[in-house]
Amino acid sequence: MMAVQPPSSFPLPYPRPRPDCEQCMRLEGMGRAARAAHDRSRETDARVLLRHHYREVHENRATPGRPGC
Ligand SMILES: [Zn+2]
């Protein structure tokens, strides 16, 4: 049987990485690789980094000088 349900210990929503953003893709790939390796702490790291990056770059449009990536 395949038990690939996401663990409920991650309350953080996973932002959608932007395909056109190199950093998003890198962090998403990092999280995916970590998950494949069953490395939870590294997967969490990747998520946190992606979230942080996402908020800083893609959601905070009020910050001048950083249009996208
Ligand atoms: Zn990005």
N, CA, C, O and the ligand as a Tripos MOL2 file, in Angstrom:
@<TRIPOS>MOLECULE
protein
  277   275    70     0     0
PROTEIN
NO_CHARGES

@<TRIPOS>ATOM
      1 N           0.8340   -1.2110    0.0000 N.3       1 MET1
      2 CA          0.0000    0.0000    0.0000 C.3       1 MET1
      3 C           0.8640    1.2560    0.0000 C.2       1 MET1
      4 O           1.9520    1.3030    0.5740 O.2       1 MET1
      5 N           0.3400    2.2390   -0.6540 N.am      2 MET2
      6 CA          1.0810    3.4870   -0.7170 C.3       2 MET2
      7 C           0.5730    4.4410    0.3600 C.2       2 MET2
      8 O          -0.5870    4.8540    0.3500 O.2       2 MET2
      9 N           1.4340    4.7700    1.2580 N.am      3 ALA3
     10 CA          1.0660    5.7250    2.3110 C.3       3 ALA3
     11 C           1.8260    7.0190    2.0940 C.2       3 ALA3
     12 O           2.8500    7.2800    2.7240 O.2       3 ALA3
     13 N           1.3040    7.8060    1.2010 N.am      4 VAL4
     14 CA          2.0070    9.0500    0.8900 C.3       4 VAL4
     15 C           1.2070   10.2710    1.3280 C.2       4 VAL4
     16 O           1.2130   11.3110    0.6690 O.2       4 VAL4
     17 N           0.5250   10.1190    2.4430 N.am      5 GLN5
     18 CA         -0.2200   11.2750    2.9400 C.3       5 GLN5
     19 C           0.7590   12.2480    3.5870 C.2       5 GLN5
     20 O           1.7130   11.8450    4.2540 O.2       5 GLN5
     21 N           0.5070   13.5130    3.3790 N.am      6 PRO6
     22 CA          1.3960   14.4900    4.0120 C.3       6 PRO6
     23 C           1.2330   14.4530    5.5280 C.2       6 PRO6
     24 O           0.1160   14.3470    6.0350 O.2       6 PRO6
     25 N           2.3240   14.5400    6.2360 N.am      7 PRO7
     26 CA          2.2410   14.5130    7.6970 C.3       7 PRO7
     27 C           1.5070   15.7480    8.2160 C.2       7 PRO7
     28 O           1.6730   16.8530    7.6990 O.2       7 PRO7
     29 N           0.7100   15.5390    9.2280 N.am      8 SER8
     30 CA         -0.0790   16.6510    9.7610 C.3       8 SER8
     31 C           0.7470   17.5490   10.6680 C.2       8 SER8
     32 O           0.2390   18.5160   11.2360 O.2       8 SER8
     33 N           2.0200   17.2180   10.7970 N.am      9 SER9
     34 CA          2.8550   18.0320   11.6710 C.3       9 SER9
     35 C           3.3640   19.2850   10.9700 C.2       9 SER9
     36 O           4.1290   20.0560   11.5480 O.2       9 SER9
     37 N           2.9380   19.4870    9.7240 N.am     10 PHE10
     38 CA          3.3490   20.6860    9.0150 C.3      10 PHE10
     39 C           2.1740   21.6270    8.8190 C.2      10 PHE10
     40 O           1.4340   21.5020    7.8430 O.2      10 PHE10
     41 N           2.0000   22.5440    9.7160 N.am     11 PRO11
     42 CA          0.8860   23.4720    9.5920 C.3      11 PRO11
     43 C           1.1430   24.5290    8.5310 C.2      11 PRO11
     44 O           0.2290   25.2570    8.1430 O.2      11 PRO11
     45 N           2.3770   24.6190    8.0620 N.am     12 LEU12
     46 CA          2.6940   25.6630    7.1050 C.3      12 LEU12
     47 C           2.0880   25.3500    5.7460 C.2      12 LEU12
     48 O           2.2680   24.2560    5.2120 O.2      12 LEU12
     49 N           1.3780   26.3060    5.1990 N.am     13 PRO13
     50 CA          0.9070   26.1120    3.8300 C.3      13 PRO13
     51 C           2.0870   26.1720    2.8810 C.2      13 PRO13
     52 O           3.0290   26.9370    3.0920 O.2      13 PRO13
     53 N           2.0330   25.3760    1.8550 N.am     14 TYR14
     54 CA          3.1300   25.3090    0.9130 C.3      14 TYR14
     55 C           2.8350   26.2390   -0.2420 C.2      14 TYR14
     56 O           1.9350   25.9690   -1.0370 O.2      14 TYR14
     57 N           3.5680   27.3180   -0.3510 N.am     15 PRO15
     58 CA          3.2800   28.2480   -1.4470 C.3      15 PRO15
     59 C           3.6020   27.6310   -2.7940 C.2      15 PRO15
     60 O           4.4780   26.7730   -2.9050 O.2      15 PRO15
     61 N           2.9090   28.0630   -3.7850 N.am     16 ARG16
     62 CA          3.1690   27.5380   -5.1120 C.3      16 ARG16
     63 C           4.3930   28.2000   -5.6960 C.2      16 ARG16
     64 O           4.4320   29.4150   -5.8910 O.2      16 ARG16
     65 N           5.3870   27.3890   -5.9700 N.am     17 PRO17
     66 CA          6.5940   27.9680   -6.5590 C.3      17 PRO17
     67 C           6.3220   28.4510   -7.9710 C.2      17 PRO17
     68 O           5.5620   27.8390   -8.7210 O.2      17 PRO17
     69 N           6.9470   29.5410   -8.3100 N.am     18 ARG18
     70 CA          6.7310   30.0750   -9.6490 C.3      18 ARG18
     71 C           7.6820   29.4250  -10.6400 C.2      18 ARG18
     72 O           8.8970   29.4180  -10.4450 O.2      18 ARG18
     73 N           7.1160   28.8860  -11.6930 N.am     19 PRO19
     74 CA          7.9510   28.1790  -12.6810 C.3      19 PRO19
     75 C           8.9760   29.1090  -13.3250 C.2      19 PRO19
     76 O          10.0140   28.6620  -13.8150 O.2      19 PRO19
     77 N           8.6740   30.4050  -13.3190 N.am     20 ASP20
     78 CA          9.5910   31.3280  -13.9830 C.3      20 ASP20
     79 C          10.6310   31.8980  -13.0270 C.2      20 ASP20
     80 O          11.4400   32.7490  -13.3970 O.2      20 ASP20
     81 N          10.5920   31.4100  -11.7870 N.am     21 CYS21
     82 CA         11.5350   31.9220  -10.8040 C.3      21 CYS21
     83 C          12.5710   30.8530  -10.4550 C.2      21 CYS21
     84 O          12.2390   29.7670   -9.9800 O.2      21 CYS21
     85 N          13.8070   31.1880  -10.7010 N.am     22 GLU22
     86 CA         14.8780   30.2140  -10.5090 C.3      22 GLU22
     87 C          14.9750   29.7910   -9.0470 C.2      22 GLU22
     88 O          15.1710   28.6160   -8.7370 O.2      22 GLU22
     89 N          14.8370   30.7550   -8.1720 N.am     23 GLN23
     90 CA         14.9830   30.4530   -6.7440 C.3      23 GLN23
     91 C          13.8320   29.5740   -6.2560 C.2      23 GLN23
     92 O          14.0480   28.6510   -5.4720 O.2      23 GLN23
     93 N          12.6370   29.8490   -6.7060 N.am     24 CYS24
     94 CA         11.4900   29.0140   -6.3610 C.3      24 CYS24
     95 C          11.7360   27.5790   -6.7960 C.2      24 CYS24
     96 O          11.5220   26.6330   -6.0370 O.2      24 CYS24
     97 N          12.1830   27.4400   -8.0150 N.am     25 MET25
     98 CA         12.4210   26.1000   -8.5580 C.3      25 MET25
     99 C          13.5180   25.3810   -7.7850 C.2      25 MET25
    100 O          13.4440   24.1740   -7.5550 O.2      25 MET25
    101 N          14.5240   26.1280   -7.3930 N.am     26 ARG26
    102 CA         15.6230   25.5110   -6.6570 C.3      26 ARG26
    103 C          15.1440   25.0110   -5.2910 C.2      26 ARG26
    104 O          15.4570   23.8970   -4.8720 O.2      26 ARG26
    105 N          14.3840   25.8630   -4.6150 N.am     27 LEU27
    106 CA         13.9170   25.4820   -3.2790 C.3      27 LEU27
    107 C          12.8920   24.3590   -3.3640 C.2      27 LEU27
    108 O          12.8580   23.4630   -2.5200 O.2      27 LEU27
    109 N          12.0650   24.4220   -4.3870 N.am     28 GLU28
    110 CA         11.0740   23.3690   -4.5510 C.3      28 GLU28
    111 C          11.7550   22.0400   -4.8410 C.2      28 GLU28
    112 O          11.3590   20.9950   -4.3260 O.2      28 GLU28
    113 N          12.7870   22.1010   -5.6740 N.am     29 GLY29
    114 CA         13.5360   20.8870   -5.9870 C.3      29 GLY29
    115 C          14.2310   20.3400   -4.7530 C.2      29 GLY29
    116 O          14.3260   19.1290   -4.5560 O.2      29 GLY29
    117 N          14.7100   21.2540   -3.9310 N.am     30 MET30
    118 CA         15.3760   20.8530   -2.6900 C.3      30 MET30
    119 C          14.3830   20.1360   -1.7680 C.2      30 MET30
    120 O          14.7000   19.1030   -1.1780 O.2      30 MET30
    121 N          13.1970   20.6940   -1.6570 N.am     31 GLY31
    122 CA         12.1820   20.0640   -0.8090 C.3      31 GLY31
    123 C          11.7440   18.7240   -1.3600 C.2      31 GLY31
    124 O          11.5040   17.7740   -0.6150 O.2      31 GLY31
    125 N          11.6440   18.6640   -2.6680 N.am     32 ARG32
    126 CA         11.2110   17.4170   -3.2910 C.3      32 ARG32
    127 C          12.2640   16.3180   -3.0900 C.2      32 ARG32
    128 O          11.9320   15.1740   -2.7800 O.2      32 ARG32
    129 N          13.5160   16.6810   -3.2710 N.am     33 ALA33
    130 CA         14.6090   15.7210   -3.0860 C.3      33 ALA33
    131 C          14.6540   15.2580   -1.6310 C.2      33 ALA33
    132 O          14.8740   14.0800   -1.3460 O.2      33 ALA33
    133 N          14.4430   16.1980   -0.7230 N.am     34 ALA34
    134 CA         14.4710   15.8510    0.6980 C.3      34 ALA34
    135 C          13.3300   14.9020    1.0330 C.2      34 ALA34
    136 O          13.4930   13.9600    1.8080 O.2      34 ALA34
    137 N          12.1790   15.1670    0.4390 N.am     35 ARG35
    138 CA         11.0360   14.2950    0.7060 C.3      35 ARG35
    139 C          11.2960   12.9030    0.1620 C.2      35 ARG35
    140 O          10.9740   11.9000    0.8000 O.2      35 ARG35
    141 N          11.8880   12.8540   -1.0320 N.am     36 ALA36
    142 CA         12.2160   11.5590   -1.6460 C.3      36 ALA36
    143 C          13.1960   10.7850   -0.7800 C.2      36 ALA36
    144 O          13.1870    9.5540   -0.7530 O.2      36 ALA36
    145 N          14.0460   11.5290   -0.0690 N.am     37 ALA37
    146 CA         15.0470   10.8900    0.7860 C.3      37 ALA37
    147 C          14.5180   10.7040    2.2100 C.2      37 ALA37
    148 O          15.2480   10.2710    3.1020 O.2      37 ALA37
    149 N          13.2540   11.0320    2.4080 N.am     38 HIS38
    150 CA         12.6200   10.9300    3.7280 C.3      38 HIS38
    151 C          13.3720   11.7480    4.7730 C.2      38 HIS38
    152 O          13.4930   11.3630    5.9360 O.2      38 HIS38
    153 N          13.8670   12.8870    4.3120 N.am     39 ASP39
    154 CA         14.5920   13.7700    5.2190 C.3      39 ASP39
    155 C          13.6470   14.9000    5.6200 C.2      39 ASP39
    156 O          13.5700   15.9410    4.9680 O.2      39 ASP39
    157 N          12.9430   14.6600    6.6980 N.am     40 ARG40
    158 CA         11.8970   15.6090    7.0940 C.3      40 ARG40
    159 C          12.4400   16.9780    7.4700 C.2      40 ARG40
    160 O          11.8670   18.0090    7.1210 O.2      40 ARG40
    161 N          13.5580   16.9670    8.1870 N.am     41 SER41
    162 CA         14.0740   18.2580    8.6470 C.3      41 SER41
    163 C          14.5310   19.1030    7.4540 C.2      41 SER41
    164 O          14.3570   20.3210    7.4330 O.2      41 SER41
    165 N          15.1120   18.4320    6.4740 N.am     42 ARG42
    166 CA         15.5590   19.1570    5.2980 C.3      42 ARG42
    167 C          14.3600   19.6140    4.4560 C.2      42 ARG42
    168 O          14.3830   20.6840    3.8470 O.2      42 ARG42
    169 N          13.3470   18.8060    4.4380 N.am     43 GLU43
    170 CA         12.1460   19.1940    3.7060 C.3      43 GLU43
    171 C          11.5140   20.4280    4.3530 C.2      43 GLU43
    172 O          11.0790   21.3560    3.6700 O.2      43 GLU43
    173 N          11.4780   20.4120    5.6750 N.am     44 THR44
    174 CA         10.9460   21.5680    6.3860 C.3      44 THR44
    175 C          11.7910   22.8000    6.1080 C.2      44 THR44
    176 O          11.2670   23.8960    5.9090 O.2      44 THR44
    177 N          13.0880   22.6090    6.0970 N.am     45 ASP45
    178 CA         13.9830   23.7160    5.7860 C.3      45 ASP45
    179 C          13.6360   24.3200    4.4360 C.2      45 ASP45
    180 O          13.5200   25.5370    4.2870 O.2      45 ASP45
    181 N          13.4760   23.4500    3.4680 N.am     46 ALA46
    182 CA         13.1890   23.9110    2.1140 C.3      46 ALA46
    183 C          11.8710   24.6720    2.0910 C.2      46 ALA46
    184 O          11.7390   25.6910    1.4120 O.2      46 ALA46
    185 N          10.9080   24.1690    2.8330 N.am     47 ARG47
    186 CA          9.6090   24.8420    2.8700 C.3      47 ARG47
    187 C           9.7010   26.2160    3.4900 C.2      47 ARG47
    188 O           9.1490   27.1960    2.9890 O.2      47 ARG47
    189 N          10.4150   26.2520    4.5910 N.am     48 VAL48
    190 CA         10.5630   27.5380    5.2770 C.3      48 VAL48
    191 C          11.2770   28.5330    4.3730 C.2      48 VAL48
    192 O          10.8910   29.6980    4.2760 O.2      48 VAL48
    193 N          12.3220   28.0510    3.7170 N.am     49 LEU49
    194 CA         13.0670   28.9260    2.8220 C.3      49 LEU49
    195 C          12.2040   29.3910    1.6580 C.2      49 LEU49
    196 O          12.2460   30.5530    1.2540 O.2      49 LEU49
    197 N          11.4250   28.4610    1.1330 N.am     50 LEU50
    198 CA         10.5680   28.8160    0.0100 C.3      50 LEU50
    199 C           9.5110   29.8370    0.4450 C.2      50 LEU50
    200 O           9.2390   30.8120   -0.2560 O.2      50 LEU50
    201 N           8.9400   29.5930    1.5880 N.am     51 ARG51
    202 CA          7.9430   30.5240    2.1110 C.3      51 ARG51
    203 C           8.5370   31.9020    2.3050 C.2      51 ARG51
    204 O           7.9600   32.9180    1.9180 O.2      51 ARG51
    205 N           9.7000   31.9030    2.9140 N.am     52 HIS52
    206 CA         10.3740   33.1730    3.1810 C.3      52 HIS52
    207 C          10.6700   33.8930    1.8720 C.2      52 HIS52
    208 O          10.3750   35.0780    1.7150 O.2      52 HIS52
    209 N          11.2460   33.1700    0.9590 N.am     53 HIS53
    210 CA         11.5720   33.7440   -0.3450 C.3      53 HIS53
    211 C          10.3080   34.2330   -1.0330 C.2      53 HIS53
    212 O          10.2850   35.3210   -1.6080 O.2      53 HIS53
    213 N           9.2680   33.4330   -0.9720 N.am     54 TYR54
    214 CA          8.0240   33.7780   -1.6480 C.3      54 TYR54
    215 C           7.4300   35.0740   -1.1150 C.2      54 TYR54
    216 O           6.9920   35.9500   -1.8620 O.2      54 TYR54
    217 N           7.4370   35.1550    0.2200 N.am     55 ARG55
    218 CA          6.8740   36.3590    0.8320 C.3      55 ARG55
    219 C           7.6950   37.5900    0.4920 C.2      55 ARG55
    220 O           7.1650   38.6570    0.1840 O.2      55 ARG55
    221 N           9.0020   37.4050    0.5590 N.am     56 GLU56
    222 CA          9.8860   38.5400    0.3160 C.3      56 GLU56
    223 C           9.8050   39.0190   -1.1300 C.2      56 GLU56
    224 O           9.7330   40.2180   -1.3990 O.2      56 GLU56
    225 N           9.8170   38.0770   -2.0390 N.am     57 VAL57
    226 CA          9.9630   38.4310   -3.4440 C.3      57 VAL57
    227 C           8.6380   38.5320   -4.1830 C.2      57 VAL57
    228 O           8.4470   39.4380   -4.9940 O.2      57 VAL57
    229 N           7.7260   37.6130   -3.9110 N.am     58 HIS58
    230 CA          6.5210   37.5530   -4.7280 C.3      58 HIS58
    231 C           5.2940   38.1760   -4.0820 C.2      58 HIS58
    232 O           4.3370   38.5220   -4.7750 O.2      58 HIS58
    233 N           5.3110   38.3180   -2.7810 N.am     59 GLU59
    234 CA          4.1210   38.8930   -2.1360 C.3      59 GLU59
    235 C           4.3210   40.3290   -1.7010 C.2      59 GLU59
    236 O           3.3740   41.1140   -1.6480 O.2      59 GLU59
    237 N           5.5420   40.6580   -1.3960 N.am     60 ASN60
    238 CA          5.8120   42.0070   -0.9280 C.3      60 ASN60
    239 C           6.0740   42.9380   -2.1040 C.2      60 ASN60
    240 O           7.2160   43.2850   -2.4060 O.2      60 ASN60
    241 N           4.9990   43.3270   -2.7500 N.am     61 ARG61
    242 CA          5.1480   44.1560   -3.9350 C.3      61 ARG61
    243 C           5.4020   45.6150   -3.5900 C.2      61 ARG61
    244 O           5.7190   46.4270   -4.4600 O.2      61 ARG61
    245 N           5.2580   45.9370   -2.3030 N.am     62 ALA62
    246 CA          5.4760   47.3170   -1.9080 C.3      62 ALA62
    247 C           6.9670   47.6400   -1.8490 C.2      62 ALA62
    248 O           7.3630   48.8050   -1.8240 O.2      62 ALA62
    249 N           7.7760   46.5990   -1.8270 N.am     63 THR63
    250 CA          9.2130   46.8440   -1.7620 C.3      63 THR63
    251 C           9.7390   47.2380   -3.1440 C.2      63 THR63
    252 O           9.6700   46.4540   -4.0900 O.2      63 THR63
    253 N          10.2460   48.4220   -3.2450 N.am     64 PRO64
    254 CA         10.7630   48.8650   -4.5490 C.3      64 PRO64
    255 C          12.1200   48.2490   -4.8510 C.2      64 PRO64
    256 O          12.8580   47.8520   -3.9490 O.2      64 PRO64
    257 N          12.4230   48.1810   -6.1040 N.am     65 GLY65
    258 CA         13.7480   47.7280   -6.4990 C.3      65 GLY65
    259 C          13.8670   46.2270   -6.6770 C.2      65 GLY65
    260 O          14.9080   45.7400   -7.1180 O.2      65 GLY65
    261 N          12.8240   45.4870   -6.3450 N.am     66 ARG66
    262 CA         12.9240   44.0340   -6.5370 C.3      66 ARG66
    263 C          11.6960   43.5100   -7.2770 C.2      66 ARG66
    264 O          10.8820   42.8010   -6.6870 O.2      66 ARG66
    265 N          11.5550   43.8320   -8.4990 N.am     67 PRO67
    266 CA         10.4090   43.3390   -9.2760 C.3      67 PRO67
    267 C          10.5970   41.8850   -9.6730 C.2      67 PRO67
    268 O          11.3180   41.5840  -10.6250 O.2      67 PRO67
    269 N           9.9720   41.0120   -8.9690 N.am     68 GLY68
    270 CA         10.1120   39.5800   -9.2700 C.3      68 GLY68
    271 C          11.4840   39.0900   -8.8970 C.2      68 GLY68
    272 O          12.1360   39.6280   -8.0030 O.2      68 GLY68
    273 N          11.9150   38.0570   -9.5990 N.am     69 CYS69
    274 CA         13.2270   37.4990   -9.2950 C.3      69 CYS69
    275 C          14.2380   37.9670  -10.3230 C.2      69 CYS69
    276 O          15.4120   37.6050  -10.2440 O.2      69 CYS69
    277 ZN         10.5440   32.8840   -6.3950 Zn       70 ZN70
@<TRIPOS>BOND
     1     1     2 1
     2     2     3 1
     3     3     4 2
     4     3     5 am
     5     5     6 1
     6     6     7 1
     7     7     8 2
     8     7     9 am
     9     9    10 1
    10    10    11 1
    11    11    12 2
    12    11    13 am
    13    13    14 1
    14    14    15 1
    15    15    16 2
    16    15    17 am
    17    17    18 1
    18    18    19 1
    19    19    20 2
    20    19    21 am
    21    21    22 1
    22    22    23 1
    23    23    24 2
    24    23    25 am
    25    25    26 1
    26    26    27 1
    27    27    28 2
    28    27    29 am
    29    29    30 1
    30    30    31 1
    31    31    32 2
    32    31    33 am
    33    33    34 1
    34    34    35 1
    35    35    36 2
    36    35    37 am
    37    37    38 1
    38    38    39 1
    39    39    40 2
    40    39    41 am
    41    41    42 1
    42    42    43 1
    43    43    44 2
    44    43    45 am
    45    45    46 1
    46    46    47 1
    47    47    48 2
    48    47    49 am
    49    49    50 1
    50    50    51 1
    51    51    52 2
    52    51    53 am
    53    53    54 1
    54    54    55 1
    55    55    56 2
    56    55    57 am
    57    57    58 1
    58    58    59 1
    59    59    60 2
    60    59    61 am
    61    61    62 1
    62    62    63 1
    63    63    64 2
    64    63    65 am
    65    65    66 1
    66    66    67 1
    67    67    68 2
    68    67    69 am
    69    69    70 1
    70    70    71 1
    71    71    72 2
    72    71    73 am
    73    73    74 1
    74    74    75 1
    75    75    76 2
    76    75    77 am
    77    77    78 1
    78    78    79 1
    79    79    80 2
    80    79    81 am
    81    81    82 1
    82    82    83 1
    83    83    84 2
    84    83    85 am
    85    85    86 1
    86    86    87 1
    87    87    88 2
    88    87    89 am
    89    89    90 1
    90    90    91 1
    91    91    92 2
    92    91    93 am
    93    93    94 1
    94    94    95 1
    95    95    96 2
    96    95    97 am
    97    97    98 1
    98    98    99 1
    99    99   100 2
   100    99   101 am
   101   101   102 1
   102   102   103 1
   103   103   104 2
   104   103   105 am
   105   105   106 1
   106   106   107 1
   107   107   108 2
   108   107   109 am
   109   109   110 1
   110   110   111 1
   111   111   112 2
   112   111   113 am
   113   113   114 1
   114   114   115 1
   115   115   116 2
   116   115   117 am
   117   117   118 1
   118   118   119 1
   119   119   120 2
   120   119   121 am
   121   121   122 1
   122   122   123 1
   123   123   124 2
   124   123   125 am
   125   125   126 1
   126   126   127 1
   127   127   128 2
   128   127   129 am
   129   129   130 1
   130   130   131 1
   131   131   132 2
   132   131   133 am
   133   133   134 1
   134   134   135 1
   135   135   136 2
   136   135   137 am
   137   137   138 1
   138   138   139 1
   139   139   140 2
   140   139   141 am
   141   141   142 1
   142   142   143 1
   143   143   144 2
   144   143   145 am
   145   145   146 1
   146   146   147 1
   147   147   148 2
   148   147   149 am
   149   149   150 1
   150   150   151 1
   151   151   152 2
   152   151   153 am
   153   153   154 1
   154   154   155 1
   155   155   156 2
   156   155   157 am
   157   157   158 1
   158   158   159 1
   159   159   160 2
   160   159   161 am
   161   161   162 1
   162   162   163 1
   163   163   164 2
   164   163   165 am
   165   165   166 1
   166   166   167 1
   167   167   168 2
   168   167   169 am
   169   169   170 1
   170   170   171 1
   171   171   172 2
   172   171   173 am
   173   173   174 1
   174   174   175 1
   175   175   176 2
   176   175   177 am
   177   177   178 1
   178   178   179 1
   179   179   180 2
   180   179   181 am
   181   181   182 1
   182   182   183 1
   183   183   184 2
   184   183   185 am
   185   185   186 1
   186   186   187 1
   187   187   188 2
   188   187   189 am
   189   189   190 1
   190   190   191 1
   191   191   192 2
   192   191   193 am
   193   193   194 1
   194   194   195 1
   195   195   196 2
   196   195   197 am
   197   197   198 1
   198   198   199 1
   199   199   200 2
   200   199   201 am
   201   201   202 1
   202   202   203 1
   203   203   204 2
   204   203   205 am
   205   205   206 1
   206   206   207 1
   207   207   208 2
   208   207   209 am
   209   209   210 1
   210   210   211 1
   211   211   212 2
   212   211   213 am
   213   213   214 1
   214   214   215 1
   215   215   216 2
   216   215   217 am
   217   217   218 1
   218   218   219 1
   219   219   220 2
   220   219   221 am
   221   221   222 1
   222   222   223 1
   223   223   224 2
   224   223   225 am
   225   225   226 1
   226   226   227 1
   227   227   228 2
   228   227   229 am
   229   229   230 1
   230   230   231 1
   231   231   232 2
   232   231   233 am
   233   233   234 1
   234   234   235 1
   235   235   236 2
   236   235   237 am
   237   237   238 1
   238   238   239 1
   239   239   240 2
   240   239   241 am
   241   241   242 1
   242   242   243 1
   243   243   244 2
   244   243   245 am
   245   245   246 1
   246   246   247 1
   247   247   248 2
   248   247   249 am
   249   249   250 1
   250   250   251 1
   251   251   252 2
   252   251   253 am
   253   253   254 1
   254   254   255 1
   255   255   256 2
   256   255   257 am
   257   257   258 1
   258   258   259 1
   259   259   260 2
   260   259   261 am
   261   261   262 1
   262   262   263 1
   263   263   264 2
   264   263   265 am
   265   265   266 1
   266   266   267 1
   267   267   268 2
   268   267   269 am
   269   269   270 1
   270   270   271 1
   271   271   272 2
   272   271   273 am
   273   273   274 1
   274   274   275 1
   275   275   276 2
@<TRIPOS>SUBSTRUCTURE
     1 MET1         2 RESIDUE 1 A MET
     2 MET2         6 RESIDUE 1 A MET
     3 ALA3        10 RESIDUE 1 A ALA
     4 VAL4        14 RESIDUE 1 A VAL
     5 GLN5        18 RESIDUE 1 A GLN
     6 PRO6        22 RESIDUE 1 A PRO
     7 PRO7        26 RESIDUE 1 A PRO
     8 SER8        30 RESIDUE 1 A SER
     9 SER9        34 RESIDUE 1 A SER
    10 PHE10       38 RESIDUE 1 A PHE
    11 PRO11       42 RESIDUE 1 A PRO
    12 LEU12       46 RESIDUE 1 A LEU
    13 PRO13       50 RESIDUE 1 A PRO
    14 TYR14       54 RESIDUE 1 A TYR
    15 PRO15       58 RESIDUE 1 A PRO
    16 ARG16       62 RESIDUE 1 A ARG
    17 PRO17       66 RESIDUE 1 A PRO
    18 ARG18       70 RESIDUE 1 A ARG
    19 PRO19       74 RESIDUE 1 A PRO
    20 ASP20       78 RESIDUE 1 A ASP
    21 CYS21       82 RESIDUE 1 A CYS
    22 GLU22       86 RESIDUE 1 A GLU
    23 GLN23       90 RESIDUE 1 A GLN
    24 CYS24       94 RESIDUE 1 A CYS
    25 MET25       98 RESIDUE 1 A MET
    26 ARG26      102 RESIDUE 1 A ARG
    27 LEU27      106 RESIDUE 1 A LEU
    28 GLU28      110 RESIDUE 1 A GLU
    29 GLY29      114 RESIDUE 1 A GLY
    30 MET30      118 RESIDUE 1 A MET
    31 GLY31      122 RESIDUE 1 A GLY
    32 ARG32      126 RESIDUE 1 A ARG
    33 ALA33      130 RESIDUE 1 A ALA
    34 ALA34      134 RESIDUE 1 A ALA
    35 ARG35      138 RESIDUE 1 A ARG
    36 ALA36      142 RESIDUE 1 A ALA
    37 ALA37      146 RESIDUE 1 A ALA
    38 HIS38      150 RESIDUE 1 A HIS
    39 ASP39      154 RESIDUE 1 A ASP
    40 ARG40      158 RESIDUE 1 A ARG
    41 SER41      162 RESIDUE 1 A SER
    42 ARG42      166 RESIDUE 1 A ARG
    43 GLU43      170 RESIDUE 1 A GLU
    44 THR44      174 RESIDUE 1 A THR
    45 ASP45      178 RESIDUE 1 A ASP
    46 ALA46      182 RESIDUE 1 A ALA
    47 ARG47      186 RESIDUE 1 A ARG
    48 VAL48      190 RESIDUE 1 A VAL
    49 LEU49      194 RESIDUE 1 A LEU
    50 LEU50      198 RESIDUE 1 A LEU
    51 ARG51      202 RESIDUE 1 A ARG
    52 HIS52      206 RESIDUE 1 A HIS
    53 HIS53      210 RESIDUE 1 A HIS
    54 TYR54      214 RESIDUE 1 A TYR
    55 ARG55      218 RESIDUE 1 A ARG
    56 GLU56      222 RESIDUE 1 A GLU
    57 VAL57      226 RESIDUE 1 A VAL
    58 HIS58      230 RESIDUE 1 A HIS
    59 GLU59      234 RESIDUE 1 A GLU
    60 ASN60      238 RESIDUE 1 A ASN
    61 ARG61      242 RESIDUE 1 A ARG
    62 ALA62      246 RESIDUE 1 A ALA
    63 THR63      250 RESIDUE 1 A THR
    64 PRO64      254 RESIDUE 1 A PRO
    65 GLY65      258 RESIDUE 1 A GLY
    66 ARG66      262 RESIDUE 1 A ARG
    67 PRO67      266 RESIDUE 1 A PRO
    68 GLY68      270 RESIDUE 1 A GLY
    69 CYS69      274 RESIDUE 1 A CYS
    70 ZN70       277 GROUP 0 **** ****
